[in-house]
Amino acid sequence: MGNIDTVKKNVNQLIGFFSLDPNRVLDITLDSFANQVDNIDPYISLLSEYKGEYVAQQLGFKFQAAQEQL
């Protein structure tokens, strides 16, 4: 679990240092999660840093965009 805590800390520091949009970071994290489904524990831990409604809203946007492409 030490590596996951380090990743969480690094992501938070990058958001702050570069004034990144946390929603965009969440979007990139979800994209990465979708492409790496064989090892989900680190992603679940990282996503737990966000409030549930933010994750749900971001997933809703992704599903809406996917539906519009059909």
N, CA, C and O atoms as a GROMACS GRO file, in nm:
protein
  280
    1MET      N    1   0.081  -0.119   0.000
    1MET     CA    2   0.000   0.000   0.000
    1MET      C    3   0.085   0.126   0.000
    1MET      O    4   0.033   0.234  -0.027
    2GLY      N    5   0.212   0.115   0.028
    2GLY     CA    6   0.300   0.232   0.031
    2GLY      C    7   0.309   0.300  -0.104
    2GLY      O    8   0.313   0.423  -0.111
    3ASN      N    9   0.314   0.221  -0.211
    3ASN     CA   10   0.322   0.280  -0.345
    3ASN      C   11   0.195   0.357  -0.380
    3ASN      O   12   0.202   0.462  -0.442
    4ILE      N   13   0.080   0.304  -0.342
    4ILE     CA   14  -0.047   0.371  -0.370
    4ILE      C   15  -0.053   0.505  -0.297
    4ILE      O   16  -0.098   0.604  -0.354
    5ASP      N   17  -0.008   0.508  -0.173
    5ASP     CA   18  -0.007   0.633  -0.097
    5ASP      C   19   0.088   0.734  -0.161
    5ASP      O   20   0.059   0.854  -0.163
    6THR      N   21   0.199   0.687  -0.212
    6THR     CA   22   0.293   0.775  -0.281
    6THR      C   23   0.232   0.831  -0.409
    6THR      O   24   0.250   0.949  -0.439
    7VAL      N   25   0.161   0.748  -0.483
    7VAL     CA   26   0.095   0.795  -0.605
    7VAL      C   27  -0.011   0.899  -0.572
    7VAL      O   28  -0.019   1.002  -0.639
    8LYS      N   29  -0.092   0.875  -0.469
    8LYS     CA   30  -0.192   0.972  -0.427
    8LYS      C   31  -0.127   1.106  -0.393
    8LYS      O   32  -0.173   1.212  -0.436
    9LYS      N   33  -0.021   1.099  -0.316
    9LYS     CA   34   0.050   1.221  -0.277
    9LYS      C   35   0.105   1.294  -0.398
    9LYS      O   36   0.094   1.416  -0.408
   10ASN      N   37   0.166   1.220  -0.490
   10ASN     CA   38   0.223   1.281  -0.609
   10ASN      C   39   0.116   1.344  -0.698
   10ASN      O   40   0.138   1.453  -0.751
   11VAL      N   41   0.004   1.279  -0.713
   11VAL     CA   42  -0.104   1.334  -0.796
   11VAL      C   43  -0.156   1.463  -0.733
   11VAL      O   44  -0.177   1.562  -0.803
   12ASN      N   45  -0.176   1.463  -0.603
   12ASN     CA   46  -0.222   1.584  -0.535
   12ASN      C   47  -0.121   1.698  -0.547
   12ASN      O   48  -0.160   1.813  -0.566
   13GLN      N   49   0.006   1.666  -0.537
   13GLN     CA   50   0.110   1.767  -0.551
   13GLN      C   51   0.116   1.822  -0.694
   13GLN      O   52   0.136   1.942  -0.713
   14LEU      N   53   0.099   1.735  -0.793
   14LEU     CA   54   0.099   1.781  -0.931
   14LEU      C   55  -0.020   1.871  -0.961
   14LEU      O   56  -0.007   1.971  -1.032
   15ILE      N   57  -0.136   1.836  -0.906
   15ILE     CA   58  -0.255   1.920  -0.924
   15ILE      C   59  -0.227   2.059  -0.868
   15ILE      O   60  -0.258   2.160  -0.932
   16GLY      N   61  -0.171   2.065  -0.749
   16GLY     CA   62  -0.143   2.193  -0.685
   16GLY      C   63  -0.032   2.271  -0.752
   16GLY      O   64  -0.046   2.392  -0.773
   17PHE      N   65   0.077   2.205  -0.785
   17PHE     CA   66   0.194   2.274  -0.841
   17PHE      C   67   0.165   2.332  -0.978
   17PHE      O   68   0.204   2.446  -1.007
   18PHE      N   69   0.097   2.256  -1.063
   18PHE     CA   70   0.070   2.301  -1.199
   18PHE      C   71  -0.070   2.361  -1.216
   18PHE      O   72  -0.111   2.391  -1.328
   19SER      N   73  -0.142   2.378  -1.107
   19SER     CA   74  -0.279   2.432  -1.110
   19SER      C   75  -0.365   2.355  -1.210
   19SER      O   76  -0.438   2.414  -1.290
   20LEU      N   77  -0.356   2.223  -1.203
   20LEU     CA   78  -0.433   2.138  -1.291
   20LEU      C   79  -0.579   2.135  -1.247
   20LEU      O   80  -0.609   2.148  -1.128
   21ASP      N   81  -0.667   2.116  -1.342
   21ASP     CA   82  -0.809   2.102  -1.312
   21ASP      C   83  -0.830   1.961  -1.255
   21ASP      O   84  -0.806   1.863  -1.325
   22PRO      N   85  -0.875   1.950  -1.131
   22PRO     CA   86  -0.896   1.818  -1.072
   22PRO      C   87  -0.994   1.731  -1.151
   22PRO      O   88  -0.981   1.609  -1.154
   23ASN      N   89  -1.092   1.795  -1.217
   23ASN     CA   90  -1.186   1.718  -1.298
   23ASN      C   91  -1.117   1.656  -1.419
   23ASN      O   92  -1.148   1.544  -1.458
   24ARG      N   93  -1.023   1.728  -1.477
   24ARG     CA   94  -0.948   1.674  -1.591
   24ARG      C   95  -0.856   1.561  -1.545
   24ARG      O   96  -0.840   1.461  -1.615
   25VAL      N   97  -0.797   1.577  -1.429
   25VAL     CA   98  -0.713   1.470  -1.373
   25VAL      C   99  -0.799   1.346  -1.347
   25VAL      O  100  -0.756   1.234  -1.373
   26LEU      N  101  -0.919   1.367  -1.296
   26LEU     CA  102  -1.012   1.255  -1.276
   26LEU      C  103  -1.046   1.189  -1.408
   26LEU      O  104  -1.050   1.066  -1.416
   27ASP      N  105  -1.070   1.269  -1.511
   27ASP     CA  106  -1.101   1.216  -1.644
   27ASP      C  107  -0.987   1.129  -1.697
   27ASP      O  108  -1.010   1.021  -1.750
   28ILE      N  109  -0.866   1.177  -1.683
   28ILE     CA  110  -0.748   1.101  -1.729
   28ILE      C  111  -0.732   0.973  -1.647
   28ILE      O  112  -0.697   0.868  -1.701
   29THR      N  113  -0.756   0.983  -1.516
   29THR     CA  114  -0.747   0.865  -1.430
   29THR      C  115  -0.849   0.760  -1.472
   29THR      O  116  -0.818   0.641  -1.476
   30LEU      N  117  -0.971   0.804  -1.502
   30LEU     CA  118  -1.075   0.709  -1.546
   30LEU      C  119  -1.039   0.647  -1.681
   30LEU      O  120  -1.063   0.528  -1.702
   31ASP      N  121  -0.982   0.725  -1.772
   31ASP     CA  122  -0.938   0.670  -1.901
   31ASP      C  123  -0.830   0.565  -1.880
   31ASP      O  124  -0.832   0.458  -1.942
   32SER      N  125  -0.736   0.596  -1.794
   32SER     CA  126  -0.629   0.501  -1.764
   32SER      C  127  -0.685   0.375  -1.700
   32SER      O  128  -0.642   0.264  -1.732
   33PHE      N  129  -0.779   0.391  -1.609
   33PHE     CA  130  -0.844   0.279  -1.542
   33PHE      C  131  -0.916   0.189  -1.643
   33PHE      O  132  -0.910   0.067  -1.632
   34ALA      N  133  -0.981   0.250  -1.741
   34ALA     CA  134  -1.054   0.173  -1.843
   34ALA      C  135  -0.959   0.090  -1.929
   34ALA      O  136  -0.997  -0.014  -1.981
   35ASN      N  137  -0.837   0.137  -1.944
   35ASN     CA  138  -0.740   0.066  -2.027
   35ASN      C  139  -0.652  -0.029  -1.948
   35ASN      O  140  -0.568  -0.097  -2.007
   36GLN      N  141  -0.668  -0.035  -1.817
   36GLN     CA  142  -0.584  -0.118  -1.732
   36GLN      C  143  -0.670  -0.195  -1.634
   36GLN      O  144  -0.653  -0.182  -1.513
   37VAL      N  145  -0.762  -0.275  -1.684
   37VAL     CA  146  -0.861  -0.340  -1.597
   37VAL      C  147  -0.807  -0.462  -1.522
   37VAL      O  148  -0.878  -0.518  -1.438
   38ASP      N  149  -0.685  -0.504  -1.551
   38ASP     CA  150  -0.633  -0.622  -1.483
   38ASP      C  151  -0.578  -0.593  -1.344
   38ASP      O  152  -0.560  -0.686  -1.265
   39ASN      N  153  -0.550  -0.467  -1.312
   39ASN     CA  154  -0.498  -0.431  -1.180
   39ASN      C  155  -0.576  -0.310  -1.129
   39ASN      O  156  -0.532  -0.196  -1.145
   40ILE      N  157  -0.693  -0.335  -1.069
   40ILE     CA  158  -0.783  -0.225  -1.036
   40ILE      C  159  -0.761  -0.165  -0.897
   40ILE      O  160  -0.807  -0.054  -0.871
   41ASP      N  161  -0.694  -0.235  -0.810
   41ASP     CA  162  -0.679  -0.186  -0.672
   41ASP      C  163  -0.617  -0.046  -0.663
   41ASP      O  164  -0.669   0.037  -0.588
   42PRO      N  165  -0.509  -0.017  -0.735
   42PRO     CA  166  -0.454   0.119  -0.724
   42PRO      C  167  -0.552   0.225  -0.773
   42PRO      O  168  -0.558   0.334  -0.716
   43TYR      N  169  -0.628   0.194  -0.877
   43TYR     CA  170  -0.723   0.292  -0.930
   43TYR      C  171  -0.839   0.315  -0.833
   43TYR      O  172  -0.883   0.428  -0.814
   44ILE      N  173  -0.886   0.209  -0.773
   44ILE     CA  174  -0.994   0.223  -0.675
   44ILE      C  175  -0.948   0.310  -0.558
   44ILE      O  176  -1.021   0.396  -0.511
   45SER      N  177  -0.827   0.287  -0.514
   45SER     CA  178  -0.772   0.366  -0.405
   45SER      C  179  -0.755   0.512  -0.446
   45SER      O  180  -0.787   0.602  -0.368
   46LEU      N  181  -0.705   0.535  -0.566
   46LEU     CA  182  -0.686   0.672  -0.615
   46LEU      C  183  -0.821   0.742  -0.635
   46LEU      O  184  -0.836   0.859  -0.600
   47LEU      N  185  -0.917   0.671  -0.691
   47LEU     CA  186  -1.049   0.730  -0.714
   47LEU      C  187  -1.123   0.758  -0.584
   47LEU      O  188  -1.212   0.843  -0.580
   48SER      N  189  -1.088   0.687  -0.479
   48SER     CA  190  -1.153   0.711  -0.350
   48SER      C  191  -1.117   0.848  -0.292
   48SER      O  192  -1.182   0.895  -0.199
   49GLU      N  193  -1.015   0.912  -0.347
   49GLU     CA  194  -0.978   1.046  -0.304
   49GLU      C  195  -1.080   1.150  -0.349
   49GLU      O  196  -1.089   1.258  -0.290
   50TYR      N  197  -1.157   1.118  -0.451
   50TYR     CA  198  -1.257   1.210  -0.504
   50TYR      C  199  -1.391   1.181  -0.439
   50TYR      O  200  -1.419   1.067  -0.400
   51LYS      N  201  -1.473   1.283  -0.428
   51LYS     CA  202  -1.609   1.263  -0.378
   51LYS      C  203  -1.686   1.179  -0.478
   51LYS      O  204  -1.667   1.192  -0.599
   52GLY      N  205  -1.773   1.094  -0.428
   52GLY     CA  206  -1.849   1.003  -0.512
   52GLY      C  207  -1.930   1.073  -0.619
   52GLY      O  208  -1.941   1.022  -0.731
   53GLU      N  209  -1.987   1.190  -0.587
   53GLU     CA  210  -2.068   1.259  -0.687
   53GLU      C  211  -1.984   1.312  -0.802
   53GLU      O  212  -2.033   1.323  -0.914
   54TYR      N  213  -1.856   1.346  -0.775
   54TYR     CA  214  -1.769   1.392  -0.883
   54TYR      C  215  -1.737   1.278  -0.979
   54TYR      O  216  -1.737   1.295  -1.101
   55VAL      N  217  -1.709   1.162  -0.922
   55VAL     CA  218  -1.680   1.045  -1.006
   55VAL      C  219  -1.804   1.007  -1.086
   55VAL      O  220  -1.794   0.978  -1.205
   56ALA      N  221  -1.919   1.007  -1.022
   56ALA     CA  222  -2.044   0.973  -1.091
   56ALA      C  223  -2.073   1.073  -1.203
   56ALA      O  224  -2.116   1.033  -1.311
   57GLN      N  225  -2.051   1.200  -1.177
   57GLN     CA  226  -2.077   1.301  -1.279
   57GLN      C  227  -1.982   1.285  -1.398
   57GLN      O  228  -2.023   1.296  -1.513
   58GLN      N  229  -1.856   1.259  -1.369
   58GLN     CA  230  -1.758   1.241  -1.477
   58GLN      C  231  -1.791   1.116  -1.558
   58GLN      O  232  -1.780   1.117  -1.681
   59LEU      N  233  -1.831   1.009  -1.492
   59LEU     CA  234  -1.871   0.889  -1.564
   59LEU      C  235  -1.995   0.915  -1.649
   59LEU      O  236  -2.006   0.863  -1.760
   60GLY      N  237  -2.087   0.995  -1.597
   60GLY     CA  238  -2.205   1.032  -1.674
   60GLY      C  239  -2.169   1.105  -1.802
   60GLY      O  240  -2.226   1.078  -1.908
   61PHE      N  241  -2.074   1.198  -1.793
   61PHE     CA  242  -2.028   1.269  -1.913
   61PHE      C  243  -1.966   1.173  -2.013
   61PHE      O  244  -1.988   1.184  -2.134
   62LYS      N  245  -1.888   1.078  -1.963
   62LYS     CA  246  -1.824   0.981  -2.052
   62LYS      C  247  -1.928   0.891  -2.120
   62LYS      O  248  -1.918   0.864  -2.239
   63PHE      N  249  -2.027   0.847  -2.044
   63PHE     CA  250  -2.132   0.764  -2.103
   63PHE      C  251  -2.214   0.843  -2.204
   63PHE      O  252  -2.252   0.789  -2.308
   64GLN      N  253  -2.242   0.969  -2.174
   64GLN     CA  254  -2.317   1.052  -2.267
   64GLN      C  255  -2.240   1.071  -2.397
   64GLN      O  256  -2.299   1.062  -2.505
   65ALA      N  257  -2.113   1.097  -2.388
   65ALA     CA  258  -2.030   1.114  -2.508
   65ALA      C  259  -2.025   0.985  -2.589
   65ALA      O  260  -2.030   0.988  -2.712
   66ALA      N  261  -2.014   0.871  -2.520
   66ALA     CA  262  -2.010   0.743  -2.590
   66ALA      C  263  -2.144   0.715  -2.659
   66ALA      O  264  -2.147   0.663  -2.771
   67GLN      N  265  -2.254   0.750  -2.594
   67GLN     CA  266  -2.387   0.730  -2.653
   67GLN      C  267  -2.406   0.817  -2.776
   67GLN      O  268  -2.466   0.774  -2.874
   68GLU      N  269  -2.355   0.939  -2.771
   68GLU     CA  270  -2.368   1.031  -2.886
   68GLU      C  271  -2.289   0.984  -3.005
   68GLU      O  272  -2.322   1.018  -3.119
   69GLN      N  273  -2.182   0.905  -2.982
   69GLN     CA  274  -2.101   0.855  -3.093
   69GLN      C  275  -2.166   0.738  -3.164
   69GLN      O  276  -2.126   0.704  -3.275
   70LEU      N  277  -2.266   0.676  -3.102
   70LEU     CA  278  -2.333   0.561  -3.163
   70LEU      C  279  -2.427   0.600  -3.272
   70LEU      O  280  -2.491   0.514  -3.333
   0.00000   0.00000   0.00000
